[in-house]
Amino acid sequence: MNIVIAGCGNVGYNLAEILRNENHEVTLIDTDSERLKYVVDTLDVRGVADDVAKYEVLADAGVSKADIFIAVTNQDEVNMLGCLMATSLGKCKTIARVRSPIHYGNMWHIKDKLGLSMYVNPEMEAAREMERLIQLPSALDIDVFRKSNVNVISFKLPEKSFLVNMQIKDIKPKLGAEALVAIVERGDEIVIPNGTFSLKANDVVSVVLPIRNLDAVMKTIGLEKNRIKSVMVAGGGRIAFYLVNLLLKSKSGMDIKIIEKDFARCEHLSELLPGAKIIHGNLTNKELLLEEGIQNTDAFVSVSENDEENIMLSLYAKKLSKAKVITKIKNATFEEIIDDLDVGSVVEPKKIVAESIVSYVRGLKGTKGNNIETLYKLKDEKVEAIEFAVTSEIKGLVGVKLSHAKLKENILICSIYRGNKTFIPGGNDIIELGDRVIVVAKAHNLMNLKEILNES
C-alpha cells in the first residue's frame, strides 16, 4: 500500500521502519530536513522536507493517491488539520496522534467531522498498560485482547513453582483452569513450546488465558495478586496524569504520590488530581525520595522525560524496596542495555502506538473476511500475538480439527472466541465462521489467517 506519514520523530521513524519492512511504499513529511535525510537514507523511503499543514505539501507528497495518511507530528492541531486536508485530497484512510488530554477528551465529538479513521494517544495507552501492571503486580507484561476477552500474561517462573521441570502437555490439567503456555524466554532463546517442552525456574513465561480465569491461574502458579496500597510516580508529565487519573477512578483506595520538579506543573496537577499528593522536588534527590518513602512503596513508576533518569530511578527503587517497578523508555538506544538491567516492567509508548497502527494497516491489507483485529509485538518484536476475525472459508483450517491442520513451524493457535465465550482449544476443536482466534507466531509478519498454513 501507499502510505504517507507526517512526522519523523520516534513514532514516525518506528512506523516507517515497520511498514517499509512489510513492503509498503512509504513517504515521510517533516520540517526538520536533517532528521528527514537521516531517516530517508536509513530506511530507503521517500521524503518531503516541508510543513504538513500546507495543502500543496500534502499534494506534492502524493496524498491524493495514498491509501493511508498517518499524522504523528508533535502538534495535535497539525495532525488533525493534516488529516482533514488529506480527506479532501483523496479517499485515503487517516490516522492522527492526539496527545493533549483536552483534545483527546473531545475527539469522540469531532472524529467523524475530521474524517478520521483512527486516533491514537501514546501516553494514554502507556498509562493503561501501567495501570494493568499495577493491578497485577506479579506480571512483567500484560496484553489484552478486549474483543476476545483474553489476556497474555508474562511472568518469571518462581523457583518453588510446581510448574518447574513440568512438560507443557501436563500443565493444563494441573492448573484446573483454561490456560496455555504460548511463549517461553530462556536467556537469549525464545521458544514457542510444543507439548514435550519442559519449563525451568526463572523462565519468562507468557500464558494465554481468558480474563475470567486470571486470578485462579495466577494463584495456582504461585503468583498471588498482592494488592498494591501505595504508588510513587517519578515525573509529572502526561503519562503520570493519565495513570494517576485511571488509578483514582478505579476507587482502589491507593495512596498515590507524584514527584515533579516543575512547580507550575505541580500546581496544575494538584488542581487536576485532588486525590493524589503532589510533591515538588528534584527526582534525583535521594533524601527526598527516602523522606517520601521510596523504600516502603508498593509500586514505583518512573515516567520522567529522561530515559537515563528513569533507568537510574528504577534501579534505585529496586535496590531499596520490594516495589513493583515500571520504567518508561522512549529511546530505542536503551533497549539492549535495559535487557541486562533489573528495571522491572518496561513500557515504550512509541511501540504501543506502532502496534496499534500496524494492526490497523494489516487489517486493511488482509484478505477479505480474515482481517487482523489486534496485534501485539512481543519479546523485542521477535514474536507476534495476533487476533483474527474469521468471516470467510479457509480451506484446510475452517471446519478442520486443529490436530489435522497443517500449521507452519513456530505458530500456535491459542484461543477461540465463539458465542460470547472464550476457550483454549485442543486438537479435537474446530475453527468456525464467526470465530475470533488468537495466533502466536515467531516473526512471521502474518497479514491474514490463511498464512498460518503450511501449503507446501
C-alpha distance (Angstrom), angle and dihedral (degrees) to the residues before:
residue distance angle dihedral
M1 . . .
N2 3.79 . .
I3 3.82 108.9 .
V4 3.81 128.7 -178.9
I5 3.82 118.2 -161.7
A6 3.80 122.1 -165.7
G7 3.80 110.7 -154.2
C8 3.81 127.4 31.0
G9 3.79 101.6 -153.7
N10 3.81 121.2 119.3
V11 3.81 94.4 -58.8
G12 3.80 95.1 42.1
Y13 3.79 92.4 47.9
N14 3.80 92.7 47.9
L15 3.78 91.7 49.0
A16 3.78 94.0 46.7
E17 3.80 91.1 49.8
I18 3.81 94.2 51.5
L19 3.81 95.4 42.9
R20 3.81 93.6 45.1
N21 3.81 90.2 50.8
E22 3.79 87.4 54.6
N23 3.82 89.4 56.3
H24 3.79 98.7 -106.2
E25 3.80 119.3 147.3
V26 3.81 104.4 -113.8
T27 3.81 130.7 -166.6
L28 3.82 121.0 -175.1
I29 3.81 126.5 -156.6
D30 3.81 122.1 -163.6
T31 3.80 138.6 145.4
D32 3.83 92.0 -137.1
S33 3.81 100.1 86.6
E34 3.83 94.9 -174.9
R35 3.80 93.5 51.2
L36 3.80 90.2 44.0
K37 3.81 92.7 51.4
Y38 3.82 90.3 51.6
V39 3.82 92.3 50.8
V40 3.82 93.5 44.1
D41 3.81 92.3 50.2
T42 3.82 93.2 43.9
L43 3.81 98.8 46.1
D44 3.81 101.3 28.3
V45 3.80 94.8 -124.3
R46 3.79 132.1 136.4
G47 3.80 118.2 -97.1
V48 3.80 135.8 -159.0
A49 3.82 114.4 -166.7
D50 3.80 103.9 -152.4
D51 3.80 146.1 84.4
V52 3.81 115.5 -60.0
A53 3.80 89.6 -152.6
K54 3.82 89.3 72.2
Y55 3.79 116.8 92.5
E56 3.81 93.2 -147.4
V57 3.82 91.1 52.8
L58 3.79 91.4 56.7
A59 3.78 89.4 48.0
D60 3.81 90.9 50.6
A61 3.81 90.1 49.6
G62 3.81 89.5 58.3
V63 3.81 98.5 -111.6
S64 3.81 90.6 149.0
K65 3.82 88.7 66.3
A66 3.80 97.1 35.7
D67 3.79 124.4 112.7
I68 3.80 94.1 -152.9
F69 3.81 134.5 19.2
I70 3.82 115.8 -161.8
A71 3.81 119.6 -170.2
V72 3.82 113.7 -164.0
T73 3.81 103.7 152.1
N74 3.80 119.7 137.9
Q75 3.82 91.9 -101.8
D76 3.80 120.3 77.2
E77 3.80 92.7 -159.5
V78 3.81 91.8 53.8
N79 3.81 91.0 48.6
M80 3.80 93.0 51.0
L81 3.81 93.2 44.0
G82 3.81 91.1 47.8
C83 3.80 91.3 52.6
L84 3.81 91.4 47.5
M85 3.82 91.3 52.5
A86 3.81 91.6 44.0
T87 3.81 91.0 58.1
S88 3.79 89.6 52.3
L89 3.80 91.6 50.6
G90 3.79 97.5 51.1
K91 3.77 147.0 -25.8
C92 3.80 98.0 -81.9
K93 3.78 125.7 137.7
T94 3.80 112.2 -109.9
I95 3.80 131.3 -146.8
A96 3.82 124.9 -174.9
R97 3.78 132.0 -167.2
V98 3.81 108.0 -136.2
R99 3.81 115.3 -175.9
S100 3.81 107.5 162.3
P101 3.82 113.0 98.5
I102 3.81 89.4 -138.1
H103 3.81 94.7 50.1
Y104 3.80 92.9 41.0
G105 3.80 91.3 51.4
N106 3.80 91.0 53.5
M107 3.80 98.4 44.4
W108 3.79 96.3 96.5
H109 3.83 87.9 60.9
I110 3.82 95.3 53.7
K111 3.83 106.0 23.3
D112 3.81 94.3 101.7
K113 3.81 93.9 41.6
L114 3.81 89.1 55.1
G115 3.80 90.6 48.0
L116 3.80 91.5 -123.2
S117 3.78 118.2 168.9
M118 3.80 90.6 -169.7
Y119 3.79 141.5 -6.8
V120 3.80 126.8 -158.7
N121 3.78 135.0 -163.9
P122 3.83 112.6 -163.9
E123 3.78 94.4 -168.0
M124 3.81 93.6 51.0
E125 3.81 92.5 47.0
A126 3.80 90.5 48.2
A127 3.80 89.7 50.0
R128 3.80 91.4 50.9
E129 3.80 90.5 52.5
M130 3.80 90.5 48.9
E131 3.80 91.2 49.7
R132 3.81 90.8 53.4
L133 3.81 89.9 50.6
I134 3.80 91.1 51.0
Q135 3.80 91.1 49.0
L136 3.84 89.2 51.7
P137 3.81 104.1 31.1
S138 3.83 95.8 174.9
A139 3.81 90.6 66.7
L140 3.79 123.5 90.3
D141 3.79 91.6 -162.3
I142 3.81 136.9 4.6
D143 3.80 126.1 -164.5
V144 3.79 119.2 -174.8
F145 3.81 126.4 -153.3
R146 3.80 96.5 -164.5
K147 3.80 97.7 -176.5
S148 3.80 91.9 54.8
N149 3.84 96.0 36.1
V150 3.81 90.8 -125.5
N151 3.80 133.2 137.6
V152 3.79 129.0 -157.7
I153 3.81 105.4 -152.8
S154 3.82 122.0 -170.4
F155 3.79 120.7 -163.0
K156 3.79 140.9 155.0
L157 3.80 110.5 -104.2
P158 3.82 109.3 -118.9
E159 3.81 116.9 -125.6
K160 3.80 91.4 -122.1
S161 3.82 95.5 48.6
F162 3.79 115.0 123.2
L163 3.83 87.3 -132.1
V164 3.82 91.9 71.8
N165 3.83 110.4 113.4
M166 3.82 90.6 4.6
Q167 3.82 120.4 132.7
I168 3.80 117.4 -121.2
K169 3.81 93.3 -118.1
D170 3.81 90.6 59.5
I171 3.80 97.0 49.6
K172 3.80 103.6 78.0
P173 3.84 96.5 59.3
K174 3.81 89.9 48.0
L175 3.80 94.1 51.6
G176 3.79 92.5 55.0
A177 3.81 90.1 -146.4
E178 3.77 137.6 72.2
A179 3.80 110.2 -82.1
L180 3.80 135.5 133.4
V181 3.79 129.9 -155.9
A182 3.81 101.6 -133.6
I183 3.82 105.5 167.3
V184 3.80 134.2 22.2
E185 3.80 122.5 -167.6
R186 3.80 114.1 -163.0
G187 3.79 112.9 174.8
D188 3.81 106.4 -55.0
E189 3.82 92.3 -19.4
I190 3.80 121.6 98.5
V191 3.80 117.8 -166.0
I192 3.79 135.5 -175.2
P193 3.80 92.7 -153.5
N194 3.79 129.7 -136.7
G195 3.80 124.4 -147.7
T196 3.81 95.9 -83.7
F197 3.81 95.9 50.5
S198 3.83 112.0 116.9
L199 3.80 123.5 -145.1
K200 3.80 122.2 -131.2
A201 3.79 133.0 -158.0
N202 3.83 113.5 -84.2
D203 3.82 93.2 20.8
V204 3.81 110.9 143.9
V205 3.78 100.6 -125.4
S206 3.81 126.4 -166.1
V207 3.79 114.1 -156.6
V208 3.81 126.1 -168.1
L209 3.79 113.2 -149.2
P210 3.81 140.8 151.6
I211 3.80 112.0 -95.0
R212 3.82 90.4 -119.5
N213 3.83 90.2 64.0
L214 3.80 97.4 47.3
D215 3.81 100.7 102.0
A216 3.82 94.7 42.1
V217 3.81 94.2 49.2
M218 3.81 94.4 45.5
K219 3.81 91.2 50.4
T220 3.81 92.6 48.4
I221 3.79 92.1 50.2
G222 3.78 90.1 51.8
L223 3.79 97.4 -105.3
E224 3.76 101.0 115.1
K225 3.78 118.0 -171.3
N226 3.80 100.5 -106.9
R227 3.76 107.4 -165.6
I228 3.80 116.1 -116.4
K229 3.80 109.6 -132.1
S230 3.80 101.5 172.4
V231 3.82 133.0 35.0
M232 3.81 128.4 -171.3
V233 3.81 116.2 -163.5
A234 3.82 118.3 -163.4
G235 3.81 108.1 -153.3
G236 3.79 130.7 27.5
G237 3.80 103.7 -135.9
R238 3.79 129.8 121.8
I239 3.80 95.6 -69.2
A240 3.79 90.5 52.4
F241 3.80 90.5 50.8
Y242 3.81 94.2 48.2
L243 3.83 93.0 44.4
V244 3.79 96.5 48.4
N245 3.80 91.3 43.8
L246 3.83 89.4 54.3
L247 3.81 92.0 47.6
L248 3.80 92.2 49.0
K249 3.81 91.8 48.5
S250 3.81 89.9 52.0
K251 3.83 87.3 65.7
S252 3.79 90.2 -140.9
G253 3.79 92.6 145.8
M254 3.81 93.1 -125.5
D255 3.80 119.8 165.0
I256 3.82 101.6 -123.9
K257 3.80 127.8 -168.2
I258 3.81 128.4 -177.0
I259 3.81 119.5 -163.9
E260 3.80 113.8 -158.9
K261 3.82 130.2 168.5
D262 3.84 97.1 -152.1
F263 3.81 109.6 83.8
A264 3.81 95.9 -158.9
R265 3.81 89.6 51.9
C266 3.81 89.5 50.4
E267 3.79 90.5 54.4
H268 3.81 90.7 49.0
L269 3.82 92.8 48.9
S270 3.82 90.2 48.7
E271 3.80 88.9 58.9
L272 3.81 94.4 44.3
L273 3.83 97.6 42.2
P274 3.82 108.7 34.6
G275 3.82 90.8 163.2
A276 3.82 93.3 63.1
K277 3.81 131.7 70.2
I278 3.80 111.1 -119.4
I279 3.81 115.7 -156.8
H280 3.80 123.8 -166.1
G281 3.79 111.9 -145.0
N282 3.78 150.1 100.2
L283 3.81 112.2 -69.5
T284 3.80 91.8 -143.3
N285 3.81 93.6 54.5
K286 3.82 102.7 112.2
E287 3.80 92.8 -167.2
L288 3.80 90.8 55.7
L289 3.81 92.6 48.1
L290 3.80 91.2 49.7
E291 3.79 92.0 45.7
E292 3.81 90.0 53.4
G293 3.80 91.5 49.7
I294 3.80 107.2 -104.8
Q295 3.81 88.6 156.9
N296 3.83 91.5 59.4
T297 3.82 103.2 36.2
D298 3.81 118.0 116.9
A299 3.80 94.5 -145.7
F300 3.80 131.6 23.8
V301 3.82 120.3 -167.7
S302 3.82 120.8 -172.8
V303 3.80 110.7 -160.9
S304 3.80 105.8 151.7
E305 3.80 119.9 138.3
N306 3.81 90.8 -107.7
D307 3.82 118.2 80.6
E308 3.81 94.5 -161.1
E309 3.80 89.5 52.4
N310 3.82 91.8 49.0
I311 3.81 92.3 50.4
M312 3.80 92.7 47.5
L313 3.81 93.0 47.5
S314 3.80 92.7 48.7
L315 3.80 91.9 49.9
Y316 3.80 89.2 50.0
A317 3.81 91.7 49.7
K318 3.81 90.2 49.1
K319 3.81 90.5 51.4
L320 3.79 95.6 49.5
S321 3.79 103.6 35.0
K322 3.80 148.4 26.2
A323 3.78 90.1 -123.3
K324 3.79 126.8 143.4
V325 3.83 99.1 -106.9
I326 3.81 123.7 -153.5
T327 3.82 122.2 -175.8
K328 3.79 127.1 -164.3
I329 3.80 115.4 -146.3
K330 3.80 124.8 -177.1
N331 3.81 102.4 167.7
A332 3.81 116.9 78.0
T333 3.83 88.7 -152.6
F334 3.80 89.5 78.6
E335 3.81 97.5 50.2
E336 3.81 95.5 92.0
I337 3.80 92.1 42.6
I338 3.79 96.5 52.8
D339 3.81 91.3 49.6
D340 3.81 86.2 74.9
L341 3.82 95.3 42.7
D342 3.78 129.4 78.5
V343 3.80 99.6 -125.3
G344 3.80 96.1 140.3
S345 3.80 119.4 -129.1
V346 3.80 114.1 1.3
V347 3.81 120.0 -147.0
E348 3.81 120.8 -167.8
P349 3.83 113.1 -171.5
K350 3.81 94.6 -164.2
K351 3.79 91.4 55.9
I352 3.79 92.0 49.1
V353 3.80 90.6 53.7
A354 3.81 92.7 44.8
E355 3.82 91.0 52.3
S356 3.78 91.2 51.1
I357 3.80 94.5 48.6
V358 3.82 95.2 41.5
S359 3.80 88.7 50.8
Y360 3.81 89.1 55.2
V361 3.82 92.9 46.2
R362 3.79 92.6 49.4
G363 3.77 90.3 49.1
L364 3.80 89.7 57.2
K365 3.80 91.8 48.1
G366 3.81 96.0 44.8
T367 3.80 121.5 99.9
K368 3.77 115.5 -86.6
G369 3.79 113.3 -81.3
N370 3.81 95.9 16.0
N371 3.77 102.5 74.1
I372 3.76 126.1 156.0
E373 3.79 111.1 -108.6
T374 3.82 99.6 -178.1
L375 3.80 133.8 5.0
Y376 3.80 131.1 -167.5
K377 3.80 124.3 -177.2
L378 3.80 108.6 -149.4
K379 3.80 137.6 -173.7
D380 3.82 97.3 25.4
E381 3.83 89.6 -40.6
K382 3.82 92.4 -60.2
V383 3.81 91.9 116.3
E384 3.79 132.5 40.4
A385 3.78 129.3 -156.1
I386 3.80 108.6 -161.2
E387 3.79 132.8 -175.7
F388 3.81 114.3 -149.6
A389 3.80 129.6 -170.8
V390 3.82 111.8 -140.2
T391 3.81 109.1 -146.2
S392 3.81 102.4 142.6
E393 3.79 137.4 45.4
I394 3.81 118.5 -86.9
K395 3.77 113.9 -167.8
G396 3.78 112.1 -129.3
L397 3.81 94.1 19.0
V398 3.82 115.7 46.7
G399 3.80 110.1 69.6
V400 3.81 92.2 9.6
K401 3.82 125.6 113.7
L402 3.80 107.2 -107.4
S403 3.80 89.8 -127.0
H404 3.82 87.5 62.5
A405 3.82 96.3 44.2
K406 3.81 112.3 106.1
L407 3.78 102.8 -134.7
K408 3.77 125.7 -177.3
E409 3.79 118.3 -107.8
N410 3.81 118.4 -81.6
I411 3.79 93.2 22.6
L412 3.80 124.8 119.8
I413 3.81 130.9 -178.0
C414 3.80 101.2 -141.6
S415 3.79 107.5 177.1
I416 3.79 144.4 2.8
Y417 3.80 124.2 -149.7
R418 3.81 113.7 -156.7
G419 3.78 132.2 160.2
N420 3.82 94.6 -7.4
K421 3.80 91.6 -51.5
T422 3.79 130.2 104.0
F423 3.79 122.6 -152.3
I424 3.80 137.3 174.1
P425 3.82 105.8 -118.6
G426 3.78 127.9 -130.1
G427 3.79 131.0 -160.8
N428 3.82 93.2 -83.5
D429 3.81 95.1 52.4
I430 3.81 122.3 104.1
I431 3.81 131.2 -147.5
E432 3.81 111.6 -127.3
L433 3.80 135.1 -167.0
G434 3.79 110.5 -85.3
D435 3.82 93.8 31.9
R436 3.77 125.5 127.3
V437 3.78 112.2 -142.5
I438 3.78 130.9 -169.8
V439 3.79 117.0 -144.1
V440 3.80 126.4 -169.0
A441 3.80 113.0 -156.0
K442 3.78 134.4 175.5
A443 3.82 108.4 -124.4
H444 3.80 98.2 -43.9
N445 3.85 100.1 132.6
L446 3.79 89.8 -141.5
M447 3.79 115.1 -159.7
N448 3.81 98.5 -176.3
L449 3.78 140.0 6.0
K450 3.79 94.5 -102.1
E451 3.80 89.8 67.3
I452 3.81 93.2 70.3
L453 3.83 89.1 73.0
N454 3.78 123.1 92.7
E455 3.80 101.2 -136.5
S456 3.80 96.7 174.8
